[in-house]
C-alpha cells in the first residue's frame, strides 16, 4: 500500500476521532487527489509543505522541523527507539507516556519572575 492510499484511511480515522481538527500539514508526496478528498469528504484543509526550487543543500523546512522535533522527543524515551511493541495500542500508549513526560518537565520548569 502506498502512502497516499494509506493516508485516505488514516485521515478518515483521525477526522472521525478529532472533530475540531481543521488543518493537516503534509509532505510534498501527498499532492494530487488527496488534497481534494480531504476538503470535500472530510472538511480538512491539507496543506502541502514543499521546498522551493531555488533551495540548495540540506535545508529543513519550518513545518517539517515540528515533526522532526517530535520524533526527537520520542527517541529520548528509550523504549521507543526500537519497535519492541507487538500491538499498536501499546505503542500508542508509549507515545502518550513519552509526551506526558515532556509536558510535565515543561510544566515543572522554573520560570523567571515577572517584573
N, C-alpha and C positions, 0 to 999 in steps of 0.2 A: 504494500500500500504506500502510495506516495504521500508526501507531506500535505499537499493541497487537498487530497481526498480525505486524509485523516483530520485535517483542520475543519472540514464541514461538520463532521461528527462531534469533534471536541468543542467547537464553538456553539453548537446547538445545546450540548450538555451544560456548558458554562452559562449560556444565556438563560436556560431554564432555572439554574440554581441561583443565579445572581441577577435579579430583575433590575437593579439600579445600574448595572454595567452599561455604558454608552459608547466607550471608545476602546479600541484594541489596536495596539501597535504591532506591526508585523514586519518581517524581513522582506527584502526585495524579491524573494522567491514565491511570495504569496499573492502575486498580481493576477489579473485575469478575472474569471467569473466569480471568484471567491469574494471580491470586493462588492459586487452587485448582490450576491447571495446574502451577505451579511446585512446589507442595507435593506433589502426588500423582505427577506424571510425572518430575520432576527432583530431588526431595528437596531443594529450595531453599526457604528462607523469604523471601518477597518482602514487605518492609516498606515500606508506602506512607507517605511523609512528606507530611503535609498541613498547611496553615495552619489555625489555629483561626478560628472565625467572628468573634471579638472583636478580631482584629488589624486595624489600620488603617494605611494608608500603605505605604511601601516597607520591608518587613522581610525580611531574608534569614534563612531557617531554618538552624539549625546544621548539619544534614546536607547541605543544599544548598550551604552555604558550602564544604564539602570539594570539591565538583565545580567550583564557580566558581574556587577557588584552583588546582585542577589545570589548568583552561583558561588561567588567567593565566600559569602556569608554561610551558605550551606556547606561548603567544603571545610569550614572551620570546625564543624561538628564531625568528628572522626568517623562515625558510623555511616555517614552519607558519602564518604569519599569513594567507597566501593558499593556495588549492588549486593548487599547482604540480605536484603529483604526478599521474601518469597512472594508476598502478597502486595498488591498496590495499596491496600488500606494501611498496612503497617509502614510502608514507605511514605505515604501521605502523613501519617501520624508523626514520623520522624522529621518531616519538613516543618510541621506545625511546632514541634518541640524546639527545633533549631531557631525558628522565628520568635518563639516565646523567649528563649534565652537572649536573643538580640534585643528585643524590646525591653525586657527587664533590665538589661545592662544600660540601655539608653535612659530609661526612667530613673534608675538609681544613680546615674552620673551626677556629680555635683555641678551646680551651675553658678556662674559668678553672680554676686549680689548686684541688684539694680540700684542706681543712684537716685 
